[in-house]
Amino acid sequence: PDTFIITGDSDAMWLRDSSAQVWPYLPLAARDDALRRLFHGLIQRQALCISIDPYANAFMPDPTQRSTLDWAQHDHTDMRPGVAERKWEIDSLCYPIRLAYGYWKATGDVAPFDQDWRAAMHTVLQTFRVQQRKDGPGPYHFQRTSEVSTENPPLGGYGNPAKPVGLIFSMFRPSDDACLYPLFVPANFFAVTSLRQLAEMSVAIHHDAAFARDCRAL
């Protein structure tokens, strides 16, 4: 199964929006084969997207396609094929975990959680660790030619400085607006909840206690 859900105003899929759009259907999935197939396809498509670029917030239908979003054509960042927009938001990696956990709890179905999905989840954890920025700013940067300040993280696209206290740095909020303060507390709370859910799934589905410990430790 493969499910691609457009946000509505463009033919691109946001990790956050696609998760939230189908969330109300979860209570029906246990007794509806078509819905389970939809969720199965979306969970695996999101894993593919994360494997393409964990720093991107939106993706193209064709993983080999360059972005067709007008506003993203000249962004100064490391754009890859398959990426529609590359705004680093912590919640972009939390929402797919929330959806996967909700689907598993609602249906008991473990079919979507294959090795590709597991690899994507390892990428999520690694990205969160890198963006704690304990050893420098990391690889992510973003700038856009725009007169609107909320389109640009300051200081060359790496964001304002902050002490590396263990919180995850985020350059954008769920509104797709740039963070003035990069240690965005609500998104960090979301990451805590998501990593605990991921740890529970890792133990129950994959019997991977080591990865679960890493998730809980972070």
N, C-alpha and C positions, 0 to 999 in steps of 0.2 A: 504493500500500500504506500501511496505517496500523496500527501495532501498539502496544497499550497493555498493559503488564505490571504487575499489582498486586504489591505487596511480599509480601502473604500475610495480614497481619493487618488490612488496611483496603483499601477500594476506591480507593486512590490509588497513583500511580506515582512512586517516587523515582528521580531520575536515576542515582544511584549503584547502587541495588539492581537496577534493570531492566537495567543494563549487565552487572553481575556475574552475574545469573541466567542470561543466555543465552551468556556467554563460553565455557562448555565445549562448546557446539555448533559453534563456529567451524570446527574441523577438518573438519566434515562438510558445510559450506555449499557448497563448490565443486561438489559433485556432487548437490546436493539442491535442487530448484527451490523447494519449499515453505519450506525454511529460509532461502533467499536472500530470499524475499518477506517472511518474518518480520523478518529483519535490516534489510531496506530500509525497512520500515514503522516499525521502532523508531528507526532513525537519523533519519528524517524527523520522527517524533513528538517526539523529544528536541530537535530543532532548533526545532520549534514551541514547545515548553515554554520554551526559552531565550529565544525572541523575546517570550514573554509576560512573563517576569521572570527575569533572570539571577541574582538573589539568592535565588530560591526553591529549595528542595531537593525538594519534592514537588508533584504536580499532579493535578488532577481529570480524569476521562475526557472530560468536556465542557468545552472551553476557555471557555465562557461561564458555567459553573457556579461558584457560591461554595463555599468549603470546607465539607465535611460532617464533618471530623474534630472530635470533641468537644473535644479539648484545644486546638484552634487557634481556637476561635470568638471569643475576646476578646483575641487578641494585639494588642499595641500596635506596629503596624508598617504599612507601606503595602500592605495586602492587595489583590490584584487578582482579577477573575474568572479562573477556571482554576487558581489557586494553591490547593493543599491545605495546605501549610505553608511558612513563609518563614524558614528558618534558613540564613544565609549560610555556606556551607562551600566552600572552594576545590575540594575533590575532586568536588563536584557538577558542576562545569564540566569537570573533567579526565576523568571517566569516559566521557562521550559521545565525546570525542576518542579515547580509548583504544579504545573499541568500533569507531568508524569506521575507525581505522587498522588494527585487527586484521582487520576485515571486508575492507577493500581488499587487504591483504596476502594474505589467505586465498583470495580469489576473483578479484581483478583487476577486479571490477565497480565501475564509477564512477557507475552510475545514481542512487544515493541522493544524490549530492553536487551538487545543483542550486543555483540562486541563493538559495533560501531557506536552505539549509544554509550556504552561504558567508556570508550575512548574519548568521546566528547565530554563526558562528565569529568574525566581526569584533566582535560583541557580547561574546564571551568575552574577547578581547584587551583591549577597552576597559574591561571590568569589572575585570580584573586590574590594569590601569594605575590606575584610579580608587582601587582598594583598596591601592595602594602608599601612599596617603594622604600624598603629598608636598605637597599643597595643601589640607590640612584633612581632616576625617573622612569626607567624601563623603556620599552620600545615605542610606546604609543604617543603620537602627537597629532594634532588636527588644527588646521586653520582654513577659513573660508573667506574669500573676497566678498565682504559684505559691510555695509554701513551699520548693521544691526549688531550691537554688542553681544547679544545672547547667542549669536552664531559662533563665537570665537572664545575658546579658553585662552586666558592671558599667557604672557611670557613664552612666546614662540609656539603656542599650542600645547604646552605641557601642563598648564594650569598654575595657579598661585602656589607658593611654597607652603608647606606645613610640616610639622614634626612627624617623623615616622613612628607613630605610637602603636601601630598594629592595625588601625582602621584601614579599609580599602579606599584608595583614591578613586574618585569618579569625576570625569570631566563634564558630564552632562547629567541633567535630571530626567525623570520620566517624561517631562514635557518636551524633551529634545532641546532644552535651553541650557546654555553653558553654566556650570557651577562657578560662583564667585569663591566659595569656600569648598575645597576639593574633598574634605572629609565629611561627606554627605551622610548624616546620621540615619535618617529613615531607611535609606538603601542598605546601609550596613546592618541594620536590624533585619531587613529582608534576607540578606545573605546568611545571617546566623540561622534563621528559621529554615532556609532552603538547604543549607549544609547539614543540619540535623535530619531533615527529611531524606536527603541523599544518603546519609549514613545508614538510616534505617532500611532503605531499599537495598543498599549494598550488602548488608548482612543477610537480609531475608531472601533476596533473589539470587545474588551472586556468591554468597558466602565469603565475602571479601572483607574480613575483619580489619585488615591493615588499612585499606582505603577508608573504611568507616572511621577508624581512629584519626586519620589525617583530617577528615572533614570536621570531626568534632573538635580536634585540637585547634584548627583555624577559627 
